[in-house]
């Protein structure tokens, strides 16, 4: 089972921000991580996957967000404004599961899918922040400092936002193969 924890206490929000900043700094300091982001960020209008530069903020280092968004602007071409206003005062949710195994990962994904569909149907958007979860040290500190009993899988920010350009999708034939049984 998946569970959403609404982070409301000021000290929890500040801990979440600090841990996310720490994880973001650690990941961005890793050349392999930055190379992977460059592979996924594209300015090729014919490419069907990846993150188009039209859908990311232009990162200059001046945003000073409490909770940093992932820096996909690896080519310096981001089209969206620098100021993302990602702060601790927004609606922040931590998605957790009781266990931390493949079934729990699937349950977390299904819960996230449901949350995104529900939010969209109510004209809200959900932003995904996973840096704090991807670094083992900050993931464990998150559990301890926020007194979370489950295993955290994602941090989500829920709210209203201006529309951005649609992301490209791969063709079904590119990702699905049919085999004889």
C-alpha positions, -999 to 999 in steps of 0.1 A, spaced: 0 0 0 11 35 -8 6 65 15 8 103 11 22 123 39 13 160 38 43 179 51 29 208 72 51 215 101 76 243 96 106 223 109 97 194 86 94 217 56 128 232 64 144 198 68 129 187 35 143 217 18 177 213 33 179 176 24 167 182 -11 193 209 -16 219 186 -3 209 157 -26 206 181 -56 241 194 -49 256 159 -46 239 147 -78 249 177 -98 285 173 -86 286 138 -103 298 141 -139 280 108 -149 247 123 -136 252 155 -156 261 135 -187 228 115 -183 208 147 -180 225 159 -212 215 127 -230 178 132 -219 177 169 -228 172 178 -264 167 206 -288 160 182 -317 124 187 -328 123 152 -344 133 133 -313 103 116 -297 117 112 -262 137 131 -237 130 165 -222 126 193 -247 143 226 -238 110 244 -243 97 226 -212 125 235 -187 134 267 -168 165 286 -180 188 279 -151 212 306 -142 218 298 -105 198 329 -95 165 311 -87 174 304 -51 145 279 -47 139 264 -13 133 230 -30 154 230 -62 139 217 -94 159 193 -114 183 212 -137 175 199 -172 189 231 -188 222 213 -195 226 231 -229 217 266 -215 186 267 -238 157 265 -213 127 286 -224 108 289 -192 115 317 -167 144 313 -142 122 321 -112 103 288 -104 92 299 -69 97 264 -55 93 270 -19 86 254 15 52 272 18 37 252 -10 17 220 -7 43 193 -3 36 156 -1 59 126 4 48 93 -12 57 63 9 51 25 10 53 1 39 79 -21 21 108 -13 -2 107 -40 -28 96 -44 -64 59 -48 -55 61 -17 -33 77 2 -62 48 -8 -84 23 3 -58 41 37 -55 39 41 -93 2 32 -94 -5 57 -65 14 84 -83 -5 77 -115 -38 80 -96 -26 112 -79 -16 128 -112 -49 119 -128 -69 132 -99 -49 164 -97 -53 170 -134 -91 164 -133 -93 192 -107 -70 216 -127 -40 212 -104 -5 201 -114 19 179 -95 57 185 -97 79 156 -90 111 160 -69 131 129 -65 166 141 -57 161 136 -20 150 100 -26 178 91 -51 207 97 -26 206 69 0 219 92 28 193 119 23 165 94 18 173 79 52 177 113 68 142 122 54 127 92 71 144 101 104 139 138 104 103 138 93 95 107 114 82 88 84 75 51 92 74 40 55 99 41 27 98 74 8 96 72 -30 89 107 -42 83 143 -31 55 160 -48 45 197 -50 8 202 -58 -6 235 -70 -17 256 -99 7 266 -127 8 282 -161 6 258 -190 38 247 -207 44 230 -240 34 194 -243 62 168 -240 68 145 -269 60 108 -266 75 78 -282 54 59 -307 38 28 -294 58 7 -319 90 21 -304 83 8 -269 60 -22 -273 68 -54 -291 45 -83 -298 56 -119 -294 39 -151 -301 29 -171 -271 
